[in-house]
Amino acid sequence: MSHPASTLAPAIVAYIDAANARDTTQVASFFAEDANVFDEGRHQIGPQAIAHWMQDTARRYQPRVEVLGVQLRTGKVLVQGLISGTFPGSPLELRYTFRLNEQGKIARLDISL
């Protein structure tokens, strides 16, 4: 694994690995039931919608995430990622803002430039 796994919660590592492997079968194991993902101006709520969004993104862009840096803040984890794929401007640096619930699952993920 190329990301600094020691500083990332298991759910975040699992999300990055699943995104890179284009495997959404385990989404419910690392996203909370009421999880909310905000990307490209749209919200996806719940593991089923999130899995569909991940599949759609993978099909359209074939993205690969490489973690450049991690910052731990109160209540959230900021991950700076280099995303490469079949989209204009690739590779692109994006910021992933994760919030975890008490069970250690991802409750919210915001993806922004």
C-alpha positions in Angstrom: 0.0 0.0 0.0 1.4 3.4 -0.9 -0.7 5.4 1.5 0.5 6.2 5.0 -1.8 3.6 6.5 -0.5 4.1 10.0 -2.1 7.5 10.1 -5.4 6.6 8.5 -8.4 4.9 10.1 -9.1 1.4 8.7 -12.4 2.6 7.1 -10.5 5.3 5.1 -7.8 2.8 4.0 -10.6 0.4 3.0 -12.3 3.1 0.9 -9.1 4.1 -0.9 -8.3 0.4 -1.6 -11.8 -0.3 -2.8 -11.8 2.8 -5.1 -8.5 1.8 -6.6 -9.6 -1.8 -7.0 -13.0 -0.7 -8.4 -14.6 -3.0 -5.9 -17.7 -1.7 -4.3 -18.9 -5.0 -2.8 -17.6 -4.1 0.7 -18.9 -0.5 0.8 -21.4 -1.1 3.6 -18.5 -2.4 5.8 -16.8 1.0 5.8 -19.6 3.5 5.2 -22.3 4.1 7.9 -25.9 3.4 7.1 -26.7 7.1 6.8 -23.4 8.1 5.3 -23.3 11.1 3.0 -20.8 11.6 0.1 -20.6 15.0 -1.6 -18.8 15.0 -4.9 -19.2 17.0 -8.2 -22.0 19.0 -6.6 -24.1 16.0 -5.7 -24.9 14.1 -2.5 -25.1 10.3 -2.3 -26.7 9.0 0.9 -26.4 5.5 2.2 -24.1 2.6 1.2 -26.2 1.6 -1.8 -26.2 5.0 -3.4 -22.5 5.4 -2.5 -21.7 2.0 -4.2 -23.6 3.1 -7.3 -21.7 6.4 -7.4 -18.3 4.6 -6.9 -19.2 2.2 -9.8 -20.3 5.1 -12.0 -17.2 7.2 -11.3 -14.9 4.1 -11.9 -16.6 3.4 -15.2 -16.4 7.0 -16.4 -12.9 8.0 -15.2 -11.0 4.9 -14.2 -9.5 6.9 -11.3 -6.6 5.9 -9.1 -6.0 7.6 -5.8 -2.5 8.2 -4.5 -2.4 9.7 -1.0 0.0 12.7 -0.8 -0.7 13.8 2.7 -2.9 13.4 5.7 -4.0 16.0 8.3 -5.9 15.1 11.4 -8.3 17.8 12.6 -10.8 17.7 15.4 -13.6 15.5 14.2 -12.2 15.0 10.7 -9.4 13.6 8.6 -8.2 15.6 5.6 -6.5 13.5 2.9 -4.7 15.2 0.0 -4.9 12.8 -3.0 -3.5 12.8 -6.5 -6.1 11.3 -8.8 -5.2 10.1 -12.2 -7.6 8.7 -14.8 -9.4 9.2 -18.1 -10.7 12.7 -17.3 -9.6 16.2 -18.5 -6.8 17.6 -16.5 -5.6 14.2 -15.2 -3.8 13.9 -12.8 -5.6 16.2 -10.4 -5.0 17.0 -6.7 -8.2 16.6 -4.7 -9.0 17.0 -1.0 -11.0 14.3 0.7 -12.5 15.3 4.0 -13.6 12.3 6.0 -15.7 12.3 9.2 -16.0 9.0 11.1 -18.8 7.9 13.4 -18.3 6.3 16.9 -18.1 2.9 15.2 -15.2 4.0 13.1 -17.2 4.0 9.8 -17.2 6.9 7.4 -20.2 9.1 8.2 -19.4 11.8 5.7 -17.0 12.3 2.8 -16.6 15.6 0.9 -14.4 15.6 -2.2 -13.2 19.0 -3.4 -10.4 20.7 -5.4 
